[in-house]
Amino acid sequence: MSYLEYNVKSTPRGIRKILYFNWPLLLLLATVCCIGFMMLYSVAGGTMSTWAEPQMKRFGLGIALMFGIALTPIWFWRNIAAVAYLFSLALLVVVDVTGELNKGSQRWINLGFMRLQPSELMKISLVMLLAAYYDWLDIKKTSHPFWVLIPIIIIMLPTALVLRQPDLGTSILLVAGGGIVMFLAGVSWWYFSAVALMLGGAITAVFQLRGTPWQFLKDYQYRRIDTFLDPSFDPSGAGYHITQSKIALGSGGLTGRGFMQGTQSRLNFLPEKHTDFIFTTLAEEFGFVGGISLLVVYMLIILFCMASAFQNKDRFASLLTLGISATFFLFFAVNMSMVMGLAPVVGVPLPLVSYGGSAMLVLLAAFGLIQSAHIHRPR
């Protein structure tokens, strides 16, 4: 045992947990959040109180939440995984019955001091339950049809409720995040091949049934697909968002127009500039260099999470870390693809940068789970 290891082991248990904290990961998360504060200040025209200040307060609350979760033993989170999932599922039912309606979507519960979006909680509690399930299940049974059916039901129940809101983007993230955990747990490739074939059939059916009483998607969701395939289809309507987004991305060039000098956001040409399309504001003001820098920080977060998971000998902790980091990756990959015209606009915010209380608090809580897995891993 080295001198450093001896000194760490000889310190009180509470302080030892702080020393075991994954500090580089925390620093990277804080860096992304600070970029978000800066961009929210910019899109508000140099005003803190509009979006940046409320987001900073949520960040402070989120960091406190992260530390509280991180210092709690990982076995506790494994034991309450089913409770967290059922609680999130119950909140989705509440949203479906009495949720707050905004812009045609019923996704929020008004708590007075903030609006809670239960689908954000479900993204994490779903990963928790699947990780706990595969930690409990004998690895030899992983690909048995009966034991594969159970996680499929676990995934599809919240997905169906989220689709009713309607929220196609979150539904896709739930299915993709759950599928990744199943894949990481060792479910056979044959199941995923079958899903790919069914997905191809479903996409065909989506287009074939358009305009009939049995169409799968809402009319506005079909318009989003049309816009993705051809933004000039309706440049002043459904195609307006992506057209203005591409103009902002292109005008930024290599190094950008400068902080608070972006014309698309400053002149309000860019809709949802503080939420779904905030990345285009960053790219316009800081150019390719700014955009790629944020992407590098995101990828470093993923790499630190993966390194922690691979070093962890606890199956639940490892699956939980990989599942949350994969969900985080899907967040920014879908958002960036969406605003660049590489994917349909499905309303997925940029993690820790876009304005939103529920998303930030839930993400920081999720990284608290990753920190708990890192701190309490077998040594």
N, C-alpha and C positions, 0 to 999 in steps of 0.2 A: 504494500500500500504506500502510495506517495505521500509526501508531507501535506500537499494540498487536499488530497482525499481524506487524510486523517483529520485535518482541521474542519472540513465540511461535516464529517460524521460526528465530530465531537461537539458541534454547535447544537443549541436547542432545536427541537423538531420544527417549530413554526418558522424560525429563521432559515433553517435548512431548506424548507420548501421554497422560500423566496430565492435562495441561491441557486436552486435547481430550475428556476423559471427559465423559459426559453426567451431570453432578453432580445436577441437579434430579431426574432419573429415579432415581438412586441414593437420594436423600433420600426420595422417595415410597415406594420399596420398603422402606426401613428403617422408615418410619412404619407401614406395614401390618404388618411383622413385630413391631414394638413393641406394636401393638394386639393381635396374636396372643399375645405373651408375657403381657400384662396379663389377657387372657381365660382363658388356661390357668392362670394363678395363681388366678383367681377360681373356675373350675370345680373346682379341686383343693382348695377350701376354705381358701385362704390359704397354700398350701404350694408352695414353689418346686421342690423336688426331684422331685415327681411327674411333671409335664409341662413346666413352664416352663423349668427349668434345662437339661434335655436339648435342648430346642428352641433355647435360646440358644447352646449349644455348636455345634449344627448350623448355626445362622445364621452364627457366626464362621467355620466351615469353608466355608460356602457363599459368603461374601463373599470369602474368599481365593481360592476357585475362580473366582469371577466376575472378579476382577482378573487372574488368570492367563490366563483365556480371552480377556478383553478386550484384553490387551496383545499377544496373538498375532495376526499378520496375518490378515485375513479370507480371503485366498486359500488359506491352510492349511486352514481349515474347509470350504471348498468342495471341496478336493482329497480330504478324508477323509470326505466325506458318505456315500459308498457303504459305506465300512468301518464307520462308526458305525451305519448301518442294519443291516448284516449281523450286527454284534456284538449289537445289541439283539434282532434276530430269533433269533439263536442262544440268547440268554438266555431268550427266551420258550419255546423248545423245551425248555431245561433245566428251566424251571418246570413245563412240562407233564409231564415225566418224573419229576423228583425234587423238585418244589417243596414248600414247607411248607404244610400244610393248616391253615386257621383258619376256623372258623364256616362250614364247607361250601364254602369257596373256596380254590383252590390258586393263589396269586398271588405268593408271596414266595420268595426264596432267603436262607437264613440264613447270614450271613457271620461270625457270632460277635459282632462289635461292633455290628452293626446288621442289620436285615432289608431286603434290597433288593427293590424291586418293579420288575421290568424293563419293565412296561408304561408306567411313568413315563418311562423313557429313550426308549421308542419314540415317544412323543408328540412329542418334539423331534427325534429323528433322522429321523423320517418327513418332517417339515417341511424339514429340512436337505437330504435327498435330492431331494425334489420341487423345491425351489428350485434346486439344482444341475442337475437334469434340464432345467428350463425355461430356465436360463441357457445350457446347452449347445445346446438345440434351436433350430433356426431358427424365428423367430416366425411365419413363413408356414405352418409345419407344425403349429402348436399344436392346431388343430381337426381335423386329419386322423385318421380312425378308428384307424389303426394306432398313431399316436403318442399317442392318447388311451387306448388299451388298456393301454399300458405302465404309466402311473401308477395306473390302476385296479387292476392286479395288485399293484403296490407297496403300495397301501393295503389291499387285501383279504387279503393274506397274514398280516400281524400281527393284523388284525381277527379273522380266523378263529381264531387261536391264543388271543387274549384272550377270545373268546366261550366257549372251552372251559374257562376257569378256574372258574366263569363270572364275567364282569365286563361287564355290559351297559353301564354308564355309561362306562367307558373305551373300549369298542368304538364307542359313539356319538361320543365325542370324536375318536377316530382318523379315522372316516369324515368327520365334519364338518370337522375341521382340514385333512385332505387335500383335501377338496372345495373349501374356501375358497382354498387355494393354487392349485388348478387354475383356479378362477374368476378370481383375480387375475392369473394368467399369460395369460389371454385365451381360454380354451376357450369355444367357442360356447354360447350360451344353450340351443340345442336339446338338447344333452346333459343339461343340468340339468333341462329340462322332462321329458325321458324318464325321468330318475331319479325325479322327483316322481311321475310316473304309476306307476312300478314300486313306489315306496314306498307309494302308496295301495293298490295291489294286495296288497303284502306285509302291510300292517296288516289288511286284510280277511281274508287267509289266516290270520293269527295268531289272530284271533277264531273263524274258521270251523273251524279244526283243533284247537281247544282240547278236551281230553278224549280225543283220538284218539292212536294210537301215533305219529302223524307231527307232533304239536304242535311248534311252533318254539321255544317258551320253556319254561323250568322252571316248576314249579308255584308256587314262591315269587315268581317274576317276574309270573305272572298275578295272584297275590294283591296285588302292588304296584299293578298296573293297576286292580284292583277298588277298592283303597283310594284311589287317586287320583280315580277317578270318584265314589266315595261313601265317605268316611272312616268313616261310621257302620256300614259293612258288617261290620266286625270291630273294634270300638273297643278291645277288650282284647287283641287279637292283632295282625294285620297293620296295623290302623289306629291302633295305639297311638302310634307315633312321630309321625305327622303331627298327631294330635289334641293331644298334649301340646305339640308345636311351635307350633301355632296358639294354644293357651292362653298360652304364654310370650310370643309376639309381641304378642298383644292386651293382656296385662297390663302391658306396658312403657309403653303410652300415648305421649305426646309426648316426655317427657324421661326416662322410665324410673324404676325403683325405687331406683336408686343402685348404686354399685359394690359387688359381693359381697352384694347384697340380693335377688337373684333367687330366688324360691321354687322354681320348677320345676327349676332346676339344683342349688340347694343341698340340696333334699330328694330329689334323685335321681329325680324324675318324668320327666326328659328323658333318653332313651337316647342313647348316642354323643355326649354333650355336649361332648367334647373333640375330636371329629373332624367328622363330617358335619353335626352340628346345633349347632356352636359359634356360628353367626350368630344363632340364636334366643336364646342366652344374652346376647349383646351387645345385641340389641334389647330384651330384658326389663330389663336393667340400665341401658341408656342411651336406651331408647325410640326413637321415630322419628328424632330428631335424631342419635343415635349410628349407627343403621343407614344413614341417608342420607349421613352424613359419610364412612363407610367406602366407600360406593358412589362418592362424589365423588372420593376418592383413587384408587380403582380406575380411574375414567374418565380422570383426569389422567394416569395411567400409560399408558393406551391412546393418549391424545392426543400425549404426548411421543414415543411409539414411532412413531406415524403421521407426525408432523412430521419425525422423523429419516429415515424411509423415503422420504418424498416429496422430501427434499433430496438423497437418495443417487442418484448416476448409475450405480451398479453394479447390474445386474439381479439378480444372486444376492443381494447384500446387502439390496436393497430387498424382494425376495420373502421372504427369510428373516425380516426384521424384521416385516413385515406378517403373515406366517404365524404366528410365535410370539406376537405381540400378539393375533391373532385366537383362537388356542388359549387364551391366558390369559383373554380375554374369555369364552369358552365355559365355562371353569372356574367363574368366579364367577357367571355368568348362570344356569348350570344348577343350581349349589348353592343360590343364593338362591330361584330358582323352585321348587326341590324342597322346601325347608323352609317355604315359604309356601303350599304346596299347589297351585302353578300347573303343576307337572310331577310325574310319578311319582318316587318315591324310588329313585334308581339308584346311590347310594353314591359321589357325587363330592364330595371335600372342598373347603373354602373355601381358595383359594390363599394361602399364606404366613401364614394365620391358624390353620387346623386343625393339630392335632398330627400329625406324620409326617415322618420323616427323609428318605425317598426323594423325596417330593414337593417339600420345601423345597430340597434340594440340586440337584435337576434343574431346578427353576424358576430358581434363582439362576444356575445354569450357563447356562440359556437366555438370561437377561438379560445374561450375559457375552457371548454371541454377538451380541446386539443392540448392546452397547457396542463390540464389535470392529468391527461394521459401521459404527458411528457414528464411531469413532476413525480408521479407515482408509479412510473414504470419499474419493473424488477431490475435491481442493480446487483 
